[in-house]
Amino acid sequence: KSEQGRCDLLVYSAFPTPPNLSNAKFRDEFWKQNVEMWDPLCEVGLRSAYMSCCETIPLMIDTAKLSSGISATQSNNRPMIVLVSSFGGR
């Protein structure tokens, strides 16, 4: 905010490498995984996505309000959040 006064885009792609990635069971269906493998992934991955959005959205709301006075031809300039998935999201 101090540098640009607005935020048009948040791109988020942070997730830890699962423990025991070389373990063949990691490739099993998610319901066959044990919770000890998923806890660190969700704690870091989901929490950091949530916190990034919480910190950024207020500025994005202000940005959208500033952009609301723009003509209809420029209305595609609204803020956007992009959450990038991993290979596990297939």
N, CA, C and O atoms as a MOPAC input file, in Angstrom:
PM7 MOZYME 1SCF
protein

 N      0.84000 1    -1.19400 1     0.00000 1
 C      0.00000 1     0.00000 1     0.00000 1
 C      0.88100 1     1.25300 1     0.00000 1
 O      0.58700 1     2.22400 1    -0.69800 1
 N      1.94600 1     1.22600 1     0.77400 1
 C      2.79600 1     2.41500 1     0.85900 1
 C      3.51800 1     2.70600 1    -0.45800 1
 O      3.84200 1     3.86000 1    -0.73800 1
 N      3.77200 1     1.67500 1    -1.26900 1
 C      4.47300 1     1.89000 1    -2.53600 1
 C      3.54200 1     2.24300 1    -3.68800 1
 O      3.82100 1     3.16400 1    -4.45500 1
 N      2.43300 1     1.51200 1    -3.81200 1
 C      1.56900 1     1.67700 1    -4.97000 1
 C      0.17200 1     2.20700 1    -4.62500 1
 O     -0.51200 1     2.76600 1    -5.48300 1
 N     -0.24600 1     2.03000 1    -3.37100 1
 C     -1.55500 1     2.50100 1    -2.96400 1
 C     -2.70600 1     1.61000 1    -3.38400 1
 O     -3.86800 1     1.94800 1    -3.15800 1
 N     -2.39900 1     0.48100 1    -3.99000 1
 C     -3.44200 1    -0.43100 1    -4.46400 1
 C     -2.86600 1    -1.83700 1    -4.59800 1
 O     -1.65100 1    -2.03600 1    -4.57700 1
 N     -3.77600 1    -2.81400 1    -4.73700 1
 C     -3.35600 1    -4.19200 1    -4.99600 1
 C     -4.31200 1    -4.76600 1    -6.03600 1
 O     -5.50800 1    -4.90600 1    -5.78000 1
 N     -3.78700 1    -5.09200 1    -7.18900 1
 C     -4.59900 1    -5.62100 1    -8.28100 1
 C     -4.55400 1    -7.13800 1    -8.37300 1
 O     -5.46200 1    -7.74700 1    -8.93900 1
 N     -3.51700 1    -7.75700 1    -7.82900 1
 C     -3.34700 1    -9.18900 1    -8.02800 1
 C     -2.60200 1    -9.81500 1    -6.85900 1
 O     -1.57500 1    -9.30400 1    -6.41100 1
 N     -3.13500 1   -10.92800 1    -6.37500 1
 C     -2.44300 1   -11.78000 1    -5.40700 1
 C     -2.30700 1   -13.14700 1    -6.05300 1
 O     -3.31000 1   -13.78400 1    -6.37500 1
 N     -1.07700 1   -13.60400 1    -6.24600 1
 C     -0.82600 1   -14.94900 1    -6.75700 1
 C     -0.21600 1   -15.72800 1    -5.61300 1
 O      0.82000 1   -15.35300 1    -5.06500 1
 N     -0.87200 1   -16.81100 1    -5.26500 1
 C     -0.45100 1   -17.60600 1    -4.12700 1
 C     -0.09000 1   -19.00700 1    -4.58100 1
 O     -0.88700 1   -19.67100 1    -5.24400 1
 N      1.08900 1   -19.45600 1    -4.23300 1
 C      1.51800 1   -20.81200 1    -4.55700 1
 C      2.58000 1   -21.23800 1    -3.55600 1
 O      3.76800 1   -21.25200 1    -3.87500 1
 N      2.16200 1   -21.58100 1    -2.36400 1
 C      3.10500 1   -22.02900 1    -1.34300 1
 C      2.54100 1   -23.25200 1    -0.65600 1
 O      1.43500 1   -23.22100 1    -0.11700 1
 N      3.28900 1   -24.30200 1    -0.67600 1
 C      2.88200 1   -25.54000 1    -0.02200 1
 C      4.14600 1   -26.31000 1     0.28300 1
 O      5.04800 1   -26.34800 1    -0.55400 1
 N      4.24700 1   -26.91900 1     1.43600 1
 C      5.47600 1   -27.64700 1     1.77300 1
 C      5.55700 1   -28.97500 1     1.02500 1
 O      4.54600 1   -29.51900 1     0.58100 1
 N      6.74900 1   -29.47100 1     0.90000 1
 C      6.93300 1   -30.81300 1     0.35300 1
 C      6.46900 1   -31.80800 1     1.40300 1
 O      6.88100 1   -31.72500 1     2.56000 1
 N      5.62100 1   -32.74400 1     1.01500 1
 C      5.12800 1   -33.71500 1     1.99800 1
 C      6.26600 1   -34.52400 1     2.59300 1
 O      7.24400 1   -34.82800 1     1.91000 1
 N      6.13900 1   -34.86900 1     3.85400 1
 C      7.15800 1   -35.74100 1     4.44900 1
 C      7.13000 1   -37.10600 1     3.75600 1
 O      6.07400 1   -37.55900 1     3.31500 1
 N      8.26100 1   -37.74100 1     3.66400 1
 C      8.37300 1   -39.06900 1     3.05100 1
 C      7.86500 1   -39.07500 1     1.61300 1
 O      7.16400 1   -40.00100 1     1.20400 1
 N      8.20900 1   -38.06300 1     0.85900 1
 C      7.75000 1   -37.96300 1    -0.52200 1
 C      8.17600 1   -39.16900 1    -1.34800 1
 O      7.48100 1   -39.55100 1    -2.28900 1
 N      9.29800 1   -39.76400 1    -1.01000 1
 C      9.77400 1   -40.92300 1    -1.76900 1
 C      8.98200 1   -42.18800 1    -1.44800 1
 O      9.10700 1   -43.19500 1    -2.14500 1
 N      8.17600 1   -42.13700 1    -0.40400 1
 C      7.36800 1   -43.28000 1    -0.02000 1
 C      6.29600 1   -43.51600 1    -1.09100 1
 O      5.53800 1   -42.60300 1    -1.41900 1
 N      6.23100 1   -44.70800 1    -1.62200 1
 C      5.27200 1   -45.02500 1    -2.68800 1
 C      3.83500 1   -44.82800 1    -2.23500 1
 O      2.96100 1   -44.57300 1    -3.06400 1
 N      3.57000 1   -44.93900 1    -0.94200 1
 C      2.20200 1   -44.76500 1    -0.44600 1
 C      1.71500 1   -43.33300 1    -0.62000 1
 O      0.51100 1   -43.07900 1    -0.59000 1
 N      2.64400 1   -42.39400 1    -0.80300 1
 C      2.23700 1   -41.01100 1    -1.01800 1
 C      1.38900 1   -40.88000 1    -2.27100 1
 O      0.55200 1   -39.98200 1    -2.36300 1
 N      1.59300 1   -41.75300 1    -3.21800 1
 C      0.84300 1   -41.70000 1    -4.48100 1
 C     -0.52900 1   -42.37700 1    -4.36600 1
 O     -1.30400 1   -42.35000 1    -5.32200 1
 N     -0.83400 1   -42.96900 1    -3.24100 1
 C     -2.14500 1   -43.59600 1    -3.03900 1
 C     -3.25200 1   -42.54800 1    -3.04700 1
 O     -2.99000 1   -41.34900 1    -2.95700 1
 N     -4.48700 1   -43.01700 1    -3.15400 1
 C     -5.64100 1   -42.13400 1    -3.05300 1
 C     -5.60200 1   -41.40800 1    -1.71000 1
 O     -5.09000 1   -41.94200 1    -0.72600 1
 N     -6.14100 1   -40.19300 1    -1.67200 1
 C     -6.01800 1   -39.37200 1    -0.46400 1
 C     -6.64700 1   -40.04000 1     0.75400 1
 O     -6.16200 1   -39.85200 1     1.87000 1
 N     -7.70100 1   -40.80400 1     0.57200 1
 C     -8.36700 1   -41.41900 1     1.72400 1
 C     -7.55700 1   -42.56700 1     2.30900 1
 O     -7.87700 1   -43.07000 1     3.38600 1
 N     -6.51200 1   -42.98200 1     1.60600 1
 C     -5.63500 1   -44.02900 1     2.13200 1
 C     -4.41700 1   -43.45100 1     2.85100 1
 O     -3.64100 1   -44.19700 1     3.44900 1
 N     -4.24700 1   -42.15200 1     2.79800 1
 C     -3.11400 1   -41.49600 1     3.45500 1
 C     -3.36800 1   -41.40100 1     4.95500 1
 O     -4.51200 1   -41.31800 1     5.40100 1
 N     -2.28700 1   -41.41400 1     5.72300 1
 C     -2.47300 1   -41.20100 1     7.15900 1
 C     -2.46000 1   -39.69800 1     7.44600 1
 O     -1.92600 1   -38.90100 1     6.67500 1
 N     -3.05200 1   -39.34800 1     8.55400 1
 C     -3.22400 1   -37.93100 1     8.88300 1
 C     -1.89000 1   -37.25400 1     9.20300 1
 O     -1.77900 1   -36.03600 1     9.06300 1
 N     -0.88900 1   -38.00200 1     9.62400 1
 C      0.41000 1   -37.41200 1     9.92800 1
 C      1.05200 1   -36.82000 1     8.67200 1
 O      1.84900 1   -35.88600 1     8.76400 1
 N      0.70800 1   -37.36000 1     7.50100 1
 C      1.24300 1   -36.80300 1     6.26300 1
 C      0.50600 1   -35.51800 1     5.89900 1
 O      1.12200 1   -34.57900 1     5.39400 1
 N     -0.79800 1   -35.46000 1     6.14700 1
 C     -1.60200 1   -34.31700 1     5.72800 1
 C     -1.52500 1   -33.13400 1     6.68500 1
 O     -1.66300 1   -31.99000 1     6.25200 1
 N     -1.31000 1   -33.37900 1     7.96900 1
 C     -1.29200 1   -32.27500 1     8.93400 1
 C     -0.29300 1   -31.17800 1     8.58300 1
 O     -0.68100 1   -30.01000 1     8.55800 1
 N      0.98800 1   -31.49600 1     8.30600 1
 C      1.92100 1   -30.41400 1     7.98000 1
 C      1.55700 1   -29.70900 1     6.67300 1
 O      1.77400 1   -28.50400 1     6.54500 1
 N      1.01300 1   -30.43500 1     5.70900 1
 C      0.63000 1   -29.82000 1     4.43700 1
 C     -0.47200 1   -28.79700 1     4.64700 1
 O     -0.39700 1   -27.67300 1     4.15000 1
 N     -1.48700 1   -29.19600 1     5.38200 1
 C     -2.62200 1   -28.29300 1     5.59500 1
 C     -2.25800 1   -27.15100 1     6.53200 1
 O     -2.70700 1   -26.02000 1     6.34600 1
 N     -1.44800 1   -27.44700 1     7.53400 1
 C     -1.06600 1   -26.40200 1     8.48500 1
 C     -0.31300 1   -25.28200 1     7.77800 1
 O     -0.58400 1   -24.10400 1     8.01000 1
 N      0.62200 1   -25.64400 1     6.92500 1
 C      1.39600 1   -24.62200 1     6.21500 1
 C      0.63000 1   -24.11500 1     4.99500 1
 O      0.45400 1   -22.90700 1     4.83300 1
 N      0.17700 1   -25.02100 1     4.14500 1
 C     -0.44500 1   -24.63200 1     2.88800 1
 C     -1.74300 1   -23.87200 1     3.04300 1
 O     -1.87900 1   -22.77000 1     2.51000 1
 N     -2.69700 1   -24.43200 1     3.75900 1
 C     -3.99800 1   -23.77900 1     3.90100 1
 C     -3.92200 1   -22.54300 1     4.78600 1
 O     -4.55000 1   -21.52500 1     4.49500 1
 N     -3.15700 1   -22.63100 1     5.85900 1
 C     -3.03700 1   -21.47300 1     6.75100 1
 C     -2.38900 1   -20.28900 1     6.03700 1
 O     -2.84200 1   -19.15400 1     6.18200 1
 N     -1.34700 1   -20.54600 1     5.28000 1
 C     -0.68000 1   -19.43600 1     4.60600 1
 C     -1.54500 1   -18.85900 1     3.48700 1
 O     -1.48800 1   -17.65600 1     3.23100 1
 N     -2.34400 1   -19.68600 1     2.81500 1
 C     -3.27900 1   -19.15500 1     1.81400 1
 C     -4.31500 1   -18.26600 1     2.49400 1
 O     -4.61800 1   -17.17300 1     2.01500 1
 N     -4.84400 1   -18.73600 1     3.59400 1
 C     -5.83300 1   -17.96100 1     4.35700 1
 C     -5.24400 1   -16.63300 1     4.83700 1
 O     -5.86200 1   -15.58000 1     4.68200 1
 N     -4.05100 1   -16.69200 1     5.41900 1
 C     -3.43100 1   -15.48100 1     5.95500 1
 C     -3.07000 1   -14.49400 1     4.83700 1
 O     -3.21100 1   -13.28400 1     5.01300 1
 N     -2.60800 1   -15.00000 1     3.69800 1
 C     -2.29500 1   -14.12200 1     2.57000 1
 C     -3.54500 1   -13.38300 1     2.10000 1
 O     -3.50700 1   -12.18300 1     1.83100 1
 N     -4.64500 1   -14.11300 1     2.00500 1
 C     -5.90500 1   -13.49100 1     1.58000 1
 C     -6.38700 1   -12.48400 1     2.62400 1
 O     -6.82700 1   -11.39100 1     2.26800 1
 N     -6.30900 1   -12.83600 1     3.89600 1
 C     -6.75700 1   -11.92000 1     4.96300 1
 C     -5.97500 1   -10.60900 1     4.94800 1
 O     -6.53800 1    -9.54300 1     5.19300 1
 N     -4.69400 1   -10.69100 1     4.66500 1
 C     -3.86700 1    -9.48800 1     4.64400 1
 C     -4.08100 1    -8.65500 1     3.38300 1
 O     -3.92400 1    -7.43400 1     3.41200 1
 N     -4.43600 1    -9.30100 1     2.28800 1
 C     -4.51000 1    -8.62300 1     0.99500 1
 C     -5.90500 1    -8.10700 1     0.65700 1
 O     -6.03200 1    -7.05300 1     0.03400 1
 N     -6.93600 1    -8.81500 1     1.05000 1
 C     -8.30100 1    -8.46500 1     0.63600 1
 C     -8.72600 1    -7.05500 1     1.03300 1
 O     -9.36500 1    -6.38900 1     0.21700 1
 N     -8.41700 1    -6.55100 1     2.23200 1
 C     -8.81900 1    -5.16800 1     2.53300 1
 C     -8.27500 1    -4.15500 1     1.51800 1
 O     -8.98900 1    -3.23600 1     1.11600 1
 N     -7.02200 1    -4.32100 1     1.10700 1
 C     -6.45800 1    -3.42400 1     0.11000 1
 C     -7.12000 1    -3.64100 1    -1.25600 1
 O     -7.32000 1    -2.69100 1    -2.01300 1
 N     -7.45400 1    -4.88300 1    -1.56100 1
 C     -8.13400 1    -5.17600 1    -2.83000 1
 C     -9.53900 1    -4.55600 1    -2.85600 1
 O     -9.99700 1    -4.08900 1    -3.89900 1
 N    -10.20100 1    -4.55800 1    -1.72900 1
 C    -11.52200 1    -3.91600 1    -1.64900 1
 C    -11.37400 1    -2.41900 1    -1.91400 1
 O    -12.15700 1    -1.83700 1    -2.66500 1
 N    -10.36900 1    -1.80000 1    -1.29800 1
 C    -10.11100 1    -0.37800 1    -1.55600 1
 C     -9.78700 1    -0.14200 1    -3.03200 1
 O    -10.24400 1     0.83700 1    -3.62200 1
 N     -9.00300 1    -1.03500 1    -3.62300 1
 C     -8.65700 1    -0.92500 1    -5.04100 1
 C     -9.90900 1    -1.00900 1    -5.90400 1
 O    -10.06500 1    -0.23900 1    -6.85200 1
 N    -10.80200 1    -1.94300 1    -5.58100 1
 C    -12.04100 1    -2.09600 1    -6.34900 1
 C    -12.90500 1    -0.84500 1    -6.23200 1
 O    -13.54000 1    -0.42800 1    -7.20100 1
 N    -12.92500 1    -0.25100 1    -5.04500 1
 C    -13.70400 1     0.97400 1    -4.86200 1
 C    -13.12900 1     2.10400 1    -5.71200 1
 O    -13.87900 1     2.88200 1    -6.30000 1
 N    -11.80700 1     2.19600 1    -5.77700 1
 C    -11.16200 1     3.21600 1    -6.60900 1
 C    -11.46200 1     2.97700 1    -8.08700 1
 O    -11.62800 1     3.92200 1    -8.85900 1
 N    -11.53000 1     1.70800 1    -8.46900 1
 C    -11.77500 1     1.35200 1    -9.87200 1
 C    -13.23500 1     1.48800 1   -10.26800 1
 O    -13.55200 1     1.47900 1   -11.45700 1
 N    -14.13100 1     1.61200 1    -9.29600 1
 C    -15.55800 1     1.65400 1    -9.62300 1
 C    -15.94300 1     2.90200 1   -10.40300 1
 O    -16.99100 1     2.92200 1   -11.04800 1
 N    -15.12700 1     3.93300 1   -10.36000 1
 C    -15.41900 1     5.14700 1   -11.10600 1
 C    -14.92600 1     5.10000 1   -12.54400 1
 O    -15.07700 1     6.06700 1   -13.29000 1
 N    -14.33300 1     3.96400 1   -12.93600 1
 C    -13.79400 1     3.81200 1   -14.28400 1
 C    -14.93700 1     3.50800 1   -15.24900 1
 O    -15.95900 1     2.95400 1   -14.84700 1
 N    -14.76800 1     3.86300 1   -16.49700 1
 C    -15.79900 1     3.60200 1   -17.50600 1
 C    -15.99900 1     2.10300 1   -17.71400 1
 O    -15.13200 1     1.30300 1   -17.36200 1
 N    -17.13000 1     1.72800 1   -18.27800 1
 C    -17.48500 1     0.32700 1   -18.48900 1
 C    -16.46200 1    -0.40900 1   -19.34600 1
 O    -16.27900 1    -1.61500 1   -19.17500 1
 N    -15.80000 1     0.27600 1   -20.25200 1
 C    -14.82300 1    -0.38500 1   -21.12300 1
 C    -13.56800 1    -0.79700 1   -20.36000 1
 O    -12.80400 1    -1.63600 1   -20.83700 1
 N    -13.34900 1    -0.22000 1   -19.19000 1
 C    -12.17800 1    -0.55600 1   -18.38900 1
 C    -12.55100 1    -1.37800 1   -17.15500 1
 O    -11.72600 1    -1.54400 1   -16.25600 1
 N    -13.75900 1    -1.88700 1   -17.09800 1
 C    -14.23400 1    -2.54900 1   -15.88500 1
 C    -13.57700 1    -3.89800 1   -15.62000 1
 O    -13.81500 1    -4.48900 1   -14.56700 1
 N    -12.76300 1    -4.40200 1   -16.53200 1
 C    -12.05900 1    -5.66400 1   -16.30000 1
 C    -10.83600 1    -5.48300 1   -15.40400 1
 O    -10.09700 1    -6.44100 1   -15.17700 1
 N    -10.61500 1    -4.30300 1   -14.90400 1
 C     -9.46100 1    -4.01700 1   -14.06900 1
 C     -9.75500 1    -4.22900 1   -12.59400 1
 O     -9.23100 1    -3.50500 1   -11.74700 1
 N    -10.58400 1    -5.20900 1   -12.28000 1
 C    -10.88800 1    -5.50400 1   -10.88300 1
 C     -9.80100 1    -6.38500 1   -10.28300 1
 O     -9.16100 1    -7.14300 1   -11.01100 1
 N     -9.57400 1    -6.30400 1    -8.96500 1
 C     -8.56300 1    -7.13800 1    -8.31700 1
 C     -8.87600 1    -8.62300 1    -8.48100 1
 O    -10.03200 1    -9.02000 1    -8.63000 1
 N     -7.81900 1    -9.43100 1    -8.45000 1
 C     -7.97200 1   -10.86600 1    -8.64700 1
 C     -7.05400 1   -11.62600 1    -7.70500 1
 O     -5.94000 1   -11.18900 1    -7.41600 1
 N     -7.53700 1   -12.77600 1    -7.22600 1
 C     -6.72700 1   -13.69100 1    -6.42100 1
 C     -6.57300 1   -14.97800 1    -7.21700 1
 O     -7.56000 1   -15.55100 1    -7.67800 1
 N     -5.33000 1   -15.43400 1    -7.37900 1
 C     -5.05100 1   -16.67700 1    -8.08700 1
 C     -4.38600 1   -17.62500 1    -7.10600 1
 O     -3.29900 1   -17.34200 1    -6.60400 1
 N     -5.02900 1   -18.73900 1    -6.83500 1
 C     -4.46600 1   -19.77400 1    -5.98000 1
 C     -4.01600 1   -20.90700 1    -6.88100 1
 O     -4.84100 1   -21.56500 1    -7.51500 1
 N     -2.71500 1   -21.13800 1    -6.94300 1
 C     -2.14000 1   -22.13200 1    -7.83700 1
 C     -2.11100 1   -23.47200 1    -7.12000 1
 O     -1.64100 1   -23.57600 1    -5.98600 1
 N     -2.61400 1   -24.48700 1    -7.78900 1
 C     -2.67500 1   -25.82400 1    -7.22000 1
 C     -1.36200 1   -26.57400 1    -7.50200 1
 O     -0.50200 1   -26.10800 1    -8.24900 1
 N     -1.24800 1   -27.73200 1    -6.88700 1
 C     -0.09400 1   -28.58200 1    -7.10800 1
 C     -0.51900 1   -29.79700 1    -7.91500 1
 O     -1.67500 1   -29.91700 1    -8.32000 1
 N      0.42200 1   -30.68500 1    -8.13900 1
 C      0.10300 1   -31.90500 1    -8.85600 1
 C     -0.93700 1   -32.73600 1    -8.09800 1
 O     -1.63300 1   -33.55800 1    -8.69400 1
 N     -1.03700 1   -32.51900 1    -6.79400 1
 C     -2.00700 1   -33.25000 1    -5.98400 1
 C     -3.44100 1   -32.82800 1    -6.25600 1
 O     -4.37500 1   -33.52800 1    -5.86700 1
 N     -3.62900 1   -31.68600 1    -6.92200 1
 C     -4.96500 1   -31.19900 1    -7.20500 1
 C     -5.56100 1   -31.79100 1    -8.46000 1
 O     -6.67300 1   -31.42700 1    -8.84500 1
 N     -4.84800 1   -32.69600 1    -9.11000 1
 C     -5.37900 1   -33.29600 1   -10.34300 1
 C     -6.54300 1   -34.18700 1   -10.06300 1
 O     -7.11000 1   -34.77100 1   -10.98700 1

